[in-house]
Amino acid sequence: CAELKHHHDERLAKTRDAVSQQPRTVFEVATELFGELSGFHVVLGCAEANSHLEHLVDLGEVHEADNRFRAE
């Protein structure tokens, strides 16, 4: 459990960093986190990035406007 929590915390930090300089779309964040995506990996990468972004929005650390996310 501790290892999984650590991985999740690291991914949240990388997601927050990806939107700290400028507003970005879910796809832009996904490619920042996972590199070039193709085929079904686009769906999987975007789904995971979106989940992390939504969690950060719920925490009040990231805001969304016009389908773009930005860290506060």
C-alpha positions in Angstrom: 0.0 0.0 0.0 2.8 2.4 0.9 4.5 1.8 -2.5 1.3 2.4 -4.4 0.6 5.6 -2.4 4.2 6.8 -3.1 3.7 6.1 -6.9 0.4 8.0 -6.8 1.9 11.0 -5.0 4.8 11.1 -7.6 2.3 11.0 -10.5 0.2 13.8 -8.9 3.4 15.9 -8.5 4.3 15.3 -12.2 0.8 16.2 -13.3 0.8 19.4 -11.2 4.2 20.3 -12.7 2.9 19.7 -16.2 0.3 22.5 -15.7 2.3 24.8 -13.6 3.7 27.0 -16.4 0.7 27.3 -18.7 -2.8 26.0 -19.1 -2.8 22.6 -20.9 -5.3 20.1 -22.2 -5.7 16.6 -20.9 -4.0 15.3 -24.1 -1.0 17.7 -23.6 -0.7 16.5 -20.0 -0.9 12.9 -21.0 1.9 13.3 -23.5 4.0 15.1 -20.9 3.5 12.2 -18.5 3.8 9.3 -20.9 5.5 10.6 -24.1 4.2 10.0 -27.6 0.9 8.1 -27.5 -0.7 6.2 -30.3 -3.7 3.9 -30.8 -5.4 2.8 -27.7 -2.7 4.3 -25.5 -4.1 7.7 -26.3 -7.3 6.7 -24.5 -5.5 5.1 -21.6 -3.0 7.9 -21.2 -5.7 10.6 -21.4 -7.9 8.7 -18.9 -5.1 8.5 -16.4 -4.0 12.1 -16.8 -7.6 13.2 -16.5 -8.1 11.3 -13.3 -5.1 12.9 -11.8 -6.2 16.3 -13.0 -9.7 15.9 -11.5 -8.2 14.8 -8.2 -6.0 17.9 -8.1 -9.0 20.1 -9.0 -10.9 18.5 -6.0 -7.9 19.3 -3.8 -8.0 22.9 -5.0 -4.4 22.7 -6.4 -5.4 22.9 -10.1 -8.2 24.8 -11.8 -9.9 24.1 -15.1 -11.3 26.6 -17.6 -12.2 26.0 -21.3 -11.0 22.4 -21.1 -7.5 23.5 -20.0 -5.9 22.9 -16.6 -3.6 25.2 -14.7 -1.9 24.8 -11.3 -2.5 27.6 -8.8 
